[in-house]
């Protein structure tokens, strides 16, 4: 496997640091901290570059708090905007094309242009091959981010990179906590990288033709239950021995048409696709309680329009002016 060097100079270039600052502040320009940095931008960015040139960067202390994320509560680790978040963007801007070449086509989380709706289209297309996709193996990994092994992640990072200074910088960030902290910008990329070679194992060694991953949520389709059971045993062994990960106990192998595939916020059948029940329930509750703003409706319209949700759309978006306002906001 060819390794790539001479990357650190690109990471610490003036142009890359300024671009990182601009990207990191998007949607946050009203924050007091960012306004101060903006006022003295040249000084702050020069100081940041000095830190990186002289290898003086140390990971800042995390602000740790609990946050409700859907039905789950998660521990969120927050770093200061300066210098940490800017440095994360500096790194990703240079490493993104390298990491993109490692990822298989059917992994979606974080990757530009490959979000939920790209995955939806890909799964719909796969399900057109009814005879080859009768059964589904679905599983996810127990406490994925906290369970990531720091040393294994560092080894994965070094597989394509031979730049010693950049690897040292990555290692500082990786070793700042046990596992990967939810909240770091770069954590999303680390999460994908950690399973990237596992993806290749499933596709190339296990010959999984229909394999889809969103973060640690994985779907594999086949025409044989027995084949999926064999694949699952090998996957369980690989994840345990190679990556020190454990699959949640609620893994399933089932017929697609009798159960549907609950994935990416949708329920997939061979003949049609529905929005996940909980998403629909949440929307109806907001309508009932008069809490559905135009922004809320736009978000749900984005879900419904990609599914076979004609009845929902006709019932809740039947007012043409309301529907057009929502469409325009989504398009914008």
Helices and strands as residue ranges (DSSP letters): H 8-11, H 14-24, H 32-39, H 41-53, E 63-69, E 72-78, I 81-85, H 86-102, H 116-127, G 130-132, E 135-140, H 144-147, H 150-158, H 164-174, H 185-200, I 201-205, E 210-214, E 217-222, H 225-243, E 252-255, H 256-259, E 261-263, E 266-268, E 273-275, H 277-288, H 294-304, H 310-316, H 320-331
